[in-house]
Amino acid sequence: MASSVPIFYDNVVISINIFILLFSLVVQAVALIHCLIQKGPGFQALGTLPKGAWAAIIGVCLLLTAVTRGYLLISMIGIAASLVYLLDVRPGLKDISDGKGFW
């Protein structure tokens, strides 16, 4: 019986999973490095989680993503946590450190 699935289906799935794994690792590593080089009082002034909490959340997600080799659910949770940090917390920290305030 002939299969209706193209022969290259597995190769496409493997390629997509590798891309998601690499993207997830890069985004999480950038977020973790940025979090670690920031000063702790900036997080308190921003009114968000402390620096240690953000570093722990992103670090655990990065570790789990690396250990599970990009299991899709773990990768997406890690990407979401990292993007929340990069798109919400990082601009606030930048505004505080520049001395321009939030406006």
C-alpha positions as CSV (number, residue, x, y, z in Angstrom):
1,M,0.0,0.0,0.0
2,A,1.4,3.4,-1.0
3,S,1.8,6.1,1.6
4,S,0.2,9.4,1.0
5,V,2.9,11.2,3.0
6,P,5.8,12.5,1.0
7,I,9.2,10.8,1.5
8,F,10.8,14.0,2.9
9,Y,8.2,14.5,5.7
10,D,10.5,13.3,8.4
11,N,13.4,15.5,7.2
12,V,11.1,18.6,7.3
13,V,9.9,17.8,10.8
14,I,13.5,17.3,12.0
15,S,14.6,20.5,10.4
16,I,11.8,22.5,12.0
17,N,12.5,21.0,15.4
18,I,16.2,21.9,15.1
19,F,15.3,25.4,14.1
20,I,13.0,25.8,17.1
21,L,15.7,24.4,19.4
22,L,18.3,26.8,18.2
23,F,16.0,29.8,18.2
24,S,14.9,28.9,21.7
25,L,18.4,28.4,23.0
26,V,19.6,31.7,21.5
27,V,16.7,33.8,22.8
28,Q,16.9,32.3,26.3
29,A,20.7,32.7,26.4
30,V,20.5,36.4,25.3
31,A,17.8,37.0,28.0
32,L,19.8,35.3,30.7
33,I,23.0,37.1,29.9
34,H,21.2,40.5,29.8
35,C,19.6,39.7,33.1
36,L,22.9,38.7,34.8
37,I,24.7,41.9,33.8
38,Q,22.0,44.2,35.0
39,K,22.1,45.8,38.5
40,G,19.7,44.4,41.1
41,P,18.2,47.7,42.3
42,G,16.9,48.5,38.8
43,F,14.5,45.6,39.1
44,Q,13.1,46.9,42.4
45,A,12.7,50.4,41.0
46,L,10.9,48.9,38.0
47,G,8.5,47.1,40.4
48,T,9.0,43.7,38.8
49,L,10.3,40.4,40.0
50,P,13.8,40.6,41.6
51,K,16.9,39.9,39.5
52,G,17.4,36.5,41.1
53,A,13.9,35.4,40.2
54,W,14.2,36.4,36.6
55,A,17.6,34.7,36.4
56,A,16.3,31.6,38.0
57,I,13.2,31.4,35.7
58,I,15.2,32.0,32.5
59,G,18.1,29.8,33.6
60,V,15.8,26.8,34.5
61,C,14.0,27.2,31.2
62,L,17.3,27.3,29.3
63,L,18.6,24.2,31.2
64,L,15.4,22.2,30.6
65,T,15.4,23.2,26.9
66,A,19.0,22.0,26.6
67,V,18.4,18.8,28.5
68,T,15.2,17.8,26.7
69,R,16.7,18.8,23.3
70,G,14.0,21.2,22.4
71,Y,10.9,19.3,23.5
72,L,8.3,21.6,22.0
73,L,6.3,22.5,25.1
74,I,9.4,23.2,27.2
75,S,10.9,25.3,24.4
76,M,7.8,27.4,24.0
77,I,7.6,28.1,27.8
78,G,11.2,29.1,27.7
79,I,10.7,31.4,24.7
80,A,7.6,33.0,26.3
81,A,9.5,33.7,29.6
82,S,12.5,35.1,27.8
83,L,10.4,37.3,25.5
84,V,8.4,38.6,28.5
85,Y,11.8,39.6,30.0
86,L,13.2,41.0,26.8
87,L,10.1,42.9,25.7
88,D,8.8,44.1,29.0
89,V,11.5,44.3,31.6
90,R,14.5,45.1,29.5
91,P,13.1,48.4,28.1
92,G,12.1,49.5,31.6
93,L,15.6,48.7,32.9
94,K,17.1,50.7,30.0
95,D,14.9,53.7,30.8
96,I,15.9,53.6,34.4
97,S,19.6,53.3,33.7
98,D,19.6,56.1,31.2
99,G,18.1,58.4,33.8
100,K,15.3,59.6,31.4
101,G,12.5,57.9,33.4
102,F,9.6,56.2,31.9
103,W,8.3,59.1,29.8
